Amino acid sequence: MPDDESPLGGTEVYYLRSNHVGDEFKVFVGHCGAAANDTPVRVLYITDANGFFGSAVDIIRSMQLAAHLPPLLVVGIGYRCGGLAETITIRTRDLTPSVDKGFARLFPEHREMGGAPRLLAFMQTELMPWVESHYLVEPNDATYFGHSLGGLFGAWVLLTAPETFQRYGIGSPSLWWDNEVIFNYEANYAGTRDDLPAKVFFGIGADETHDGRRREAVNHEPAVREKATAWYIDMVDDMERMVKQLEGRGYPSLTMASAVFPDEFHITVPQLNLSRALRFLFDAPR
């Protein structure tokens, strides 16, 4: 049954138990745009829904005022706890493909990691069939968007089970995770497959560099600021390197674009990443 306290008009909230993950998910559903009678709509799946579902629905509905996007059903994967800040540790469990021992030593509160295969199984075998049984949707035309660790998860799915989605919006991906293990997945994929059938957008803020992370954290308490910049990470360089490697593979069915947004930090760029991703993935005016 839907929750009575849905965050926006034309949206619903459900709670689904996952046998694969062994936990309950809060599933946000947003109806964006009117489709003709008996016409299936496409689905956009987003992670970190506790923080990004509302803005995603608003962005999509705004773009639809100028017919830049088709009707979409937005399905957000979240948790029963409160806002984004309350999901920080549990999202690490679900969105990472491996255990990062260095990260665990620095942030011991993140006790569980490496749950991406279980989350993917939940999406493929529990969530997607549930959506298709409850809503009139295109079963073979799904889109994914994720930010940060959600972007890492999207890149991992792209390189391990690309058929899961037809379009990928990968925002500010944490490709640094576990000594950049995602590049091993990219090399393994290239060594076994000669095509990558997907449409993909990579986006990131220009200030998602080591220097930018220092400036972004300037208002934190000293201890928090020190942890936030404890090791060197240049997420812009990481993303551009991944884009270059994928472009260099010459996959005939891969359509890809990327953007680096000036004067944007990791925490300020998610909605811009989403807007630009949707414009590219759905061929909106640019």
ZAZAVEX-548952 format. One line per 2 residues: for each residue z, y, x of N, C-alpha, C, CB. Coordinates in steps of 0.05 Angstrom, whole numbers. Atoms other than C-alpha are relative to their C-alpha. Glycine has a CB too. Layout:
% residues N
Z Y X Z Y X Z Y X Z Y X ~ ...
This chain:
% residues 286
0 -24 17 0 0 0 0 25 18 25 0 -19 ~ 0 -25 -16 -14 71 25 27 14 -1 -21 19 -10
-24 -17 -1 43 116 46 -4 25 -17 7 7 30 ~ 3 -24 17 56 173 -3 -1 26 16 23 1 -20
-1 -25 -15 66 224 52 -22 1 21 27 2 15 ~ 23 -2 -18 -4 227 81 -2 28 10 -26 -8 -15
-2 -26 -12 -13 285 129 -21 20 -10 -4 -3 29 ~ 21 -18 9 -77 315 99 -12 -9 -26 -22 2 22
14 7 24 -115 317 34 -23 -19 7 -10 24 -15 ~ 22 19 -5 -164 259 28 5 -19 22 -25 15 5
-7 19 -20 -126 216 76 22 -19 -10 10 14 26 ~ -20 20 8 -81 155 72 13 -11 25 -13 -23 -17
-14 12 -22 -30 120 115 9 -28 -8 24 17 9 ~ -8 27 5 -19 45 119 16 -11 24 -25 -18 -6
-14 14 -22 24 -2 161 -10 -28 1 31 1 -4 ~ 12 27 -4 -9 -64 190 15 -14 22 -30 2 6
-13 17 -21 27 -119 228 -22 -15 15 20 -20 -13 ~ 20 14 -17 -13 -147 287 13 -25 12 -10 19 22
-9 25 -12 -4 -220 306 -6 0 30 -13 -24 -13 ~ 8 -1 -28 -40 -206 372 19 16 17 -28 11 3
-18 -18 -15 5 -149 393 29 -6 -4 -6 30 -7 ~ -28 5 7 68 -173 359 15 24 -8 14 -13 23
-13 -25 7 82 -105 331 -16 12 -24 0 21 23 ~ 12 -13 23 66 -59 272 -14 25 9 22 6 -21
14 -25 -5 15 -3 274 -1 17 -26 -29 -6 9 ~ 4 -20 22 12 59 231 -30 7 1 18 25 4
29 -5 1 -61 65 209 -6 23 -18 -14 -26 -9 ~ 8 -24 14 -86 133 188 -29 -3 -9 5 26 17
28 2 10 -149 135 145 -8 27 -12 -3 -23 -21 ~ 9 -26 10 -188 199 132 -28 -2 -10 2 20 22
26 0 13 -247 207 85 -13 27 6 1 -5 -31 ~ 13 -25 -9 -294 259 116 -29 0 -9 2 2 31
27 -2 10 -356 278 78 -6 -19 -23 -20 -4 22 ~ 6 16 23 -385 251 14 -26 -15 4 -2 17 -26
24 17 -2 -434 193 17 -11 -5 -28 6 -27 14 ~ 12 7 26 -483 176 -38 12 -26 -11 -31 -4 3
-12 24 13 -461 123 -88 -9 -25 14 -6 0 -30 ~ 5 26 -11 -457 54 -58 -14 1 28 -18 -16 -19
11 -3 -27 -478 80 11 23 -4 20 -13 27 3 ~ -21 4 -20 -436 51 68 1 24 20 -5 -26 15
-3 -21 -20 -408 102 117 8 -12 27 22 21 -9 ~ -8 9 -26 -397 97 191 30 5 5 -18 15 22
-28 -3 -5 -328 90 220 5 10 28 15 -28 -3 ~ -9 -10 -25 -296 129 276 29 -9 4 -2 32 2
-27 9 -7 -236 95 308 11 17 22 0 -30 8 ~ -12 -16 -21 -188 138 348 28 -12 6 2 29 -9
-27 7 -9 -126 121 388 18 25 1 0 -15 27 ~ -19 -22 -1 -64 164 395 0 16 -27 -5 19 23
3 -14 26 -69 180 320 25 17 -7 -5 -21 -21 ~ -24 -17 5 3 207 318 -4 28 9 24 -12 13
5 -27 -9 -23 266 356 -27 12 -7 3 1 29 ~ 27 -10 1 -98 271 345 -14 -5 -27 -16 -13 21
13 6 25 -113 245 275 -6 26 -17 16 -19 -17 ~ 4 -24 16 -103 311 239 -21 19 10 26 15 -3
20 -18 -12 -144 353 287 -27 -13 -1 7 7 29 ~ 26 13 2 -199 300 287 -12 3 -27 3 -30 7
10 -3 27 -205 302 212 -9 29 -5 22 -8 -21 ~ 7 -28 4 -205 378 211 -26 7 15 22 18 9
24 -6 -16 -258 382 267 -24 -12 -14 3 -11 28 ~ 23 13 12 -303 332 232 -8 14 -26 6 -29 -5
7 -13 26 -298 366 164 -12 27 5 26 2 -17 ~ 12 -26 -7 -312 433 196 -29 -3 8 16 14 22
27 5 -9 -374 406 230 -19 -8 -23 -1 -21 22 ~ 16 9 23 -397 375 165 -8 23 -18 15 -21 -16
8 -24 16 -399 444 132 -28 9 7 20 23 4 ~ 27 -7 -9 -462 456 173 -18 -25 3 1 15 26
15 25 0 -486 383 164 -6 -9 29 -27 4 -15 ~ 3 9 -27 -476 369 238 8 -29 3 17 17 19
-8 28 -2 -445 301 224 -4 -13 -27 30 -1 8 ~ 2 16 25 -457 246 173 28 -5 -12 -15 -26 5
-26 8 11 -402 223 126 13 -21 19 -3 -11 -29 ~ -14 18 -18 -349 187 167 26 -8 -12 4 13 28
-28 9 6 -287 145 154 14 0 27 1 -28 -13 ~ -15 -1 -25 -237 163 209 24 -18 -3 9 30 5
-22 19 0 -188 107 225 16 4 26 -11 -30 -2 ~ -17 -6 -23 -131 127 271 21 -22 4 14 27 -4
-19 21 -7 -88 76 307 25 14 12 -12 -20 21 ~ -25 -14 -8 -16 101 313 24 -18 -4 4 25 -15
-25 15 0 56 81 308 19 13 -21 13 -1 27 ~ -18 -10 20 113 88 258 18 22 9 17 -24 -10
-17 -21 -10 151 135 304 -14 27 -6 4 -3 30 ~ 8 -27 8 141 211 300 -26 9 12 21 19 8
24 -11 -11 91 254 338 -8 -12 26 4 30 3 ~ 12 11 -25 52 243 402 21 -4 22 -22 19 10
-20 2 -21 112 256 447 17 -26 -2 18 24 0 ~ -16 24 4 149 197 416 -15 -26 5 11 0 -29
16 24 -4 92 149 430 -7 -4 30 -26 2 -15 ~ 9 1 -27 87 161 505 3 -27 13 16 21 16
-4 26 -14 116 95 528 -15 -23 -14 30 -7 1 ~ 13 22 14 88 50 473 -30 1 4 7 1 -29
29 -1 -5 17 76 484 -7 -11 27 -10 29 -3 ~ 5 12 -26 23 56 557 -2 -31 -2 22 7 20
2 29 5 35 -15 533 -27 -8 -10 21 -8 -20 ~ 23 9 14 -27 -17 490 -27 9 12 1 10 -28
25 -12 -8 -79 26 525 -8 -7 29 1 29 -3 ~ 6 6 -29 -76 -1 597 -9 -29 3 24 6 17
11 28 -4 -116 -62 621 16 -16 20 -28 1 8 ~ -14 14 -21 -67 -80 676 27 13 5 -17 -1 27
-26 -11 -8 2 -68 706 -4 17 25 21 -23 5 ~ 1 -18 -23 6 -8 753 28 1 12 -11 29 -8
-27 3 -12 65 -24 798 10 27 11 1 -20 22 ~ -8 -26 -10 65 45 830 9 19 -22 -22 13 16
-7 -16 23 66 79 763 27 -9 -12 -22 -1 -22 ~ -24 11 11 122 33 740 24 8 17 -1 -30 -2
-22 -8 -17 165 51 800 7 29 -5 -7 -4 30 ~ -5 -28 4 157 125 787 10 6 -29 -26 16 5
-8 -3 28 165 119 711 11 -26 -11 -24 11 -17 ~ -11 26 9 211 59 698 3 -3 -30 26 -4 13
-2 2 29 216 77 625 -25 -13 -13 4 27 -12 ~ 24 13 9 145 50 618 1 -29 8 -26 14 12
-6 28 -8 168 -22 619 -23 -19 -6 25 -9 -14 ~ 22 18 8 107 -53 585 -27 13 6 2 -8 -30
27 -10 -6 35 -46 609 -19 -24 -2 -1 12 29 ~ 21 21 -1 -30 -85 609 -6 -12 -27 9 -21 18
4 11 26 -35 -94 534 -28 5 -12 20 10 -18 ~ 27 -6 11 -108 -71 526 -14 -24 -12 -17 12 22
13 23 13 -134 -142 513 12 -6 -27 2 -24 18 ~ -13 6 26 -83 -151 457 -8 21 -20 30 -1 3
8 -21 18 -100 -83 427 -29 -4 -9 4 28 12 ~ 28 5 7 -174 -99 430 -2 -23 -20 -17 -6 25
0 22 19 -161 -166 395 9 9 -27 18 -23 10 ~ -9 -11 26 -122 -129 341 -23 15 -14 24 18 4
22 -16 11 -180 -81 331 -23 -18 -10 -10 20 20 ~ 23 17 7 -234 -135 330 5 -19 -22 -9 -15 25
-4 22 19 -201 -189 289 20 6 -22 11 -24 16 ~ -19 -7 21 -148 -154 247 -7 27 -13 28 1 11
4 -27 11 -161 -79 239 -28 3 -12 5 21 21 ~ 27 -4 9 -237 -78 233 -6 -17 -25 -20 -7 21
3 14 25 -239 -135 182 15 12 -24 8 -30 3 ~ -16 -13 21 -184 -100 143 -15 25 -11 28 8 10
15 -24 8 -224 -35 142 -24 -8 -17 -9 17 25 ~ 24 8 14 -287 -71 120 6 -12 -27 -16 -20 17
-7 12 26 -250 -106 64 11 21 -20 21 -22 4 ~ -12 -21 17 -219 -41 37 -19 23 -5 25 9 12
17 -24 3 -275 10 46 -30 -8 3 7 21 22 ~ 29 5 -2 -351 12 39 -10 13 26 -15 11 -25
7 -10 -26 -369 19 112 -23 -17 12 24 1 19 ~ 20 14 -15 -425 0 159 14 -19 20 -19 19 16
-16 19 -17 -399 -64 193 -9 -1 29 -2 -27 -12 ~ 11 2 -28 -443 -58 255 -7 28 11 -24 -18 0
6 -27 -10 -441 17 267 27 15 2 -19 15 -20 ~ -26 -12 -5 -373 37 295 0 17 25 22 -22 2
-3 -18 -22 -353 93 341 29 1 9 -10 29 -8 ~ -27 -2 -11 -292 100 387 3 27 14 6 -24 19
-8 -23 -17 -257 162 415 28 -4 9 -4 27 -15 ~ -27 0 -11 -197 163 461 3 20 22 7 -28 10
-6 -20 -20 -164 213 507 21 -11 20 11 26 -13 ~ -19 7 -21 -128 201 573 2 -30 4 28 12 -6
0 29 0 -103 129 572 -18 -11 -22 29 -10 -4 ~ 20 9 21 -144 124 508 -28 1 11 3 18 -24
26 0 -13 -204 144 550 -3 -23 19 -4 26 15 ~ 0 24 -17 -186 90 601 -5 -25 -17 27 -3 15
4 23 18 -182 40 543 -29 -1 -9 19 2 -24 ~ 28 0 9 -250 62 518 -19 -9 22 -8 28 -9
17 9 -22 -281 54 587 3 -30 5 8 16 26 ~ -5 29 -4 -249 -15 594 -14 -16 -21 30 -6 0
15 14 21 -277 -37 527 -30 1 5 7 12 -28 ~ 28 -3 -7 -345 -10 546 -9 -20 21 -6 29 9
7 17 -23 -344 -52 609 8 -29 -3 12 11 25 ~ -8 28 4 -315 -116 579 -10 -11 -27 30 -2 1
10 9 27 -336 -119 505 -15 23 -13 24 -8 -18 ~ 15 -24 10 -388 -64 495 -10 -1 -28 -23 6 18
10 4 27 -412 -93 430 21 8 -22 -9 -28 -4 ~ -21 -8 19 -345 -73 397 -8 25 -14 26 3 15
9 -25 12 -372 -3 385 -28 6 9 20 23 9 ~ 27 -8 -7 -441 27 384 1 27 15 -17 2 -25
-2 -26 -13 -417 96 408 28 2 11 -6 23 -21 ~ -25 -4 -13 -362 115 456 4 29 8 2 -19 25
-8 -26 -10 -328 182 465 24 -4 18 7 19 -24 ~ -20 6 -20 -288 177 529 10 27 11 -11 -18 23
-11 -26 -7 -244 238 539 21 -2 22 12 13 -24 ~ -19 -2 -22 -208 254 604 12 -27 8 23 19 -8
-11 28 -4 -202 180 622 17 -2 25 -23 -19 3 ~ -19 4 -22 -145 159 667 -10 -23 18 29 -7 -10
13 21 -17 -191 121 715 16 -5 25 -28 9 7 ~ -17 4 -23 -138 128 769 19 -24 -3 17 25 6
-20 20 6 -96 74 735 -3 -25 18 -3 -8 -29 ~ -1 25 -16 -75 15 779 -20 0 23 -4 -24 -18
18 -2 -23 -112 38 841 -29 -1 -8 6 -22 20 ~ 28 -3 10 -175 53 801 -12 -28 -6 -17 14 21
10 27 6 -181 -19 776 -24 0 -18 23 -16 -12 ~ 23 -1 19 -232 4 724 -26 -2 15 1 25 -16
25 1 -16 -284 10 780 -6 -29 7 2 17 25 ~ 5 29 -4 -275 -65 793 -13 -12 -25 27 -15 6
12 9 24 -291 -77 720 -29 8 -2 15 10 -25 ~ 28 -9 0 -353 -35 727 -18 -16 18 -1 30 8
15 16 -19 -376 -73 788 -4 -29 -10 14 -1 27 ~ 2 27 11 -362 -140 754 -20 -1 -22 27 -10 -10
20 0 22 -402 -120 693 -28 2 11 6 25 -19 ~ 27 -3 -11 -461 -97 735 -9 -26 14 0 23 20
8 25 -14 -459 -163 773 -7 -23 -19 22 -9 17 ~ 5 22 19 -465 -205 710 -19 8 -23 26 -10 -11
16 -9 23 -505 -162 660 -21 19 10 18 13 -22 ~ 21 -18 -8 -570 -125 665 -6 22 -21 -26 -15 5
3 -21 20 -562 -80 604 28 7 -11 -19 -9 -23 ~ -25 -10 13 -507 -39 570 -8 15 -25 17 18 20
10 -12 24 -526 -26 498 22 18 -14 -9 -21 -20 ~ -19 -19 12 -485 36 479 -9 28 4 28 -5 12
3 -29 -3 -486 111 470 27 11 8 -12 14 -25 ~ -26 -6 -11 -431 142 512 1 30 9 5 -18 25
-5 -28 -10 -403 212 524 26 0 16 2 20 -24 ~ -24 -5 -16 -354 228 580 5 30 1 -4 -12 29
-8 -28 -2 -316 294 578 26 3 14 0 13 -27 ~ -25 -5 -14 -261 325 619 3 30 6 1 -15 27
-5 -27 -7 -229 392 635 -3 5 30 28 9 -9 ~ 5 -6 -28 -248 425 701 26 2 16 -15 26 3
-26 -3 -14 -174 435 718 16 -26 0 16 21 -13 ~ -13 26 -1 -158 360 714 -3 -11 29 -12 -20 -20
0 6 -28 -154 360 790 29 0 9 -17 20 16 ~ -27 0 -10 -93 354 835 12 28 -1 2 -11 29
-9 -28 1 -88 430 841 5 8 -29 -20 18 13 ~ -3 -7 29 -99 438 766 25 -13 -12 -24 -9 -15
-24 13 11 -44 388 751 25 14 9 2 -30 9 ~ -23 -16 -9 4 429 793 3 25 -17 -3 7 30
-2 -25 16 -13 492 755 7 -6 -29 -27 15 1 ~ -6 7 28 -10 456 688 30 -6 -4 -16 -25 -7
-28 8 2 61 433 703 20 22 8 5 -25 17 ~ -17 -21 -12 88 500 727 24 7 -17 -17 25 4
-23 -7 18 134 510 666 19 -22 -4 -10 10 -26 ~ -19 22 2 167 442 672 24 5 18 -14 -26 7
-23 1 -18 235 431 702 -9 -12 27 23 -16 -12 ~ 10 9 -26 229 418 777 -3 -30 3 20 10 22
1 29 -2 244 343 771 -25 -11 -14 25 -13 -10 ~ 23 9 15 191 334 718 -25 8 14 1 12 -29
23 -10 -14 142 377 756 -6 -17 25 4 29 8 ~ 3 17 -24 153 335 819 -13 -27 -7 26 -3 15
11 26 9 139 270 782 -29 3 -9 16 -12 -22 ~ 27 -4 11 77 299 749 -21 2 21 -1 24 -18
19 -4 -22 45 313 816 8 -17 25 -2 29 8 ~ -11 15 -22 77 258 858 -21 -13 17 18 -22 -11
21 11 -17 11 229 881 -26 13 -7 -2 -31 -5 ~ 25 -15 2 -59 255 890 -18 -14 -21 -15 2 27
19 9 20 -104 248 829 -21 22 -5 14 -9 -27 ~ 21 -19 8 -171 282 818 -16 -14 -22 -18 7 25
12 14 22 -192 259 749 -29 9 -4 15 5 -26 ~ 27 -10 2 -255 302 751 -18 -16 18 -2 30 6
16 15 -19 -280 267 813 -2 -29 -9 14 1 28 ~ 1 27 10 -262 199 784 -21 -3 -22 28 -9 -10
19 2 22 -301 212 720 -29 3 9 7 21 -22 ~ 27 -5 -10 -361 240 756 -11 -24 16 -2 25 17
8 24 -15 -362 179 802 -7 -23 -19 23 -8 19 ~ 6 20 20 -360 132 742 -27 5 -13 22 -3 -21
26 -7 13 -417 169 708 -23 -5 19 1 30 -9 ~ 21 4 -19 -458 167 771 -6 -30 4 7 13 27
4 28 -4 -447 93 780 -14 -13 -24 26 -14 4 ~ 13 11 24 -466 77 708 -30 9 -2 15 9 -26
28 -10 0 -528 121 713 -17 -15 20 0 31 5 ~ 15 13 -21 -548 87 777 -7 -29 -6 15 1 25
6 28 7 -548 18 744 -27 -3 -14 22 -12 -17 ~ 26 2 13 -611 34 705 0 -17 -25 -20 -10 19
-1 16 25 -588 0 641 -19 11 -21 29 -1 -11 ~ 21 -11 18 -647 7 592 11 9 -27 -21 -21 -4
-11 -7 27 -603 11 529 24 18 1 7 -26 -15 ~ -23 -18 -2 -550 58 555 -10 29 -1 15 -4 27
5 -28 2 -554 130 532 26 15 5 -11 8 -29 ~ -25 -11 -9 -503 175 565 -3 29 6 10 -15 25
-2 -28 -7 -482 247 574 29 5 9 -8 19 -24 ~ -27 -8 -9 -422 281 607 2 30 2 7 -14 27
-5 -29 -2 -390 349 611 27 5 13 -2 14 -27 ~ -25 -9 -11 -337 384 652 5 29 -11 -1 0 32
-5 -25 15 -306 441 612 17 20 17 14 -5 -27 ~ -14 -20 -17 -286 504 652 27 8 -12 -17 24 4
-26 -12 7 -214 529 651 16 -17 -20 -4 28 -11 ~ -15 17 18 -186 469 613 16 -20 15 -19 -15 -19
-18 20 -11 -126 426 631 -2 -26 -16 29 11 0 ~ -1 26 14 -113 354 611 11 3 -28 17 -20 16
-14 -2 26 -69 377 554 -14 19 -19 29 9 4 ~ 14 -20 17 -116 432 528 -28 -9 -9 -2 26 15
28 6 3 -182 395 527 -6 -22 -21 -11 -9 26 ~ 7 23 17 -176 335 478 -19 7 -23 25 -12 -11
17 -7 23 -205 370 417 -28 9 8 14 21 -17 ~ 26 -7 -10 -261 400 457 -16 -24 8 3 20 24
14 25 -7 -278 332 485 -10 -14 -25 20 -19 15 ~ 8 13 25 -279 304 414 -24 14 -13 23 -2 -19
22 -15 13 -323 359 386 -26 -4 14 7 29 -1 ~ 25 3 -15 -374 354 442 -10 -29 -1 4 9 29
8 28 2 -373 278 440 -14 -6 -26 25 -18 3 ~ 12 5 26 -388 277 366 -27 12 -2 18 10 -23
26 -13 1 -445 326 374 -21 -17 14 2 28 13 ~ 19 17 -15 -477 281 426 -4 -27 -14 9 -4 28
2 27 11 -462 214 394 -15 -1 -26 27 -12 -3 ~ 13 0 26 -489 234 326 -24 20 -1 20 7 -22
24 -16 -2 -547 278 350 2 26 -16 -24 -16 -11 ~ -3 -26 13 -519 343 323 -14 22 16 30 7 -3
13 -21 -15 -552 409 342 16 8 25 -4 25 -18 ~ -14 -8 -25 -536 429 414 -16 22 13 2 -25 20
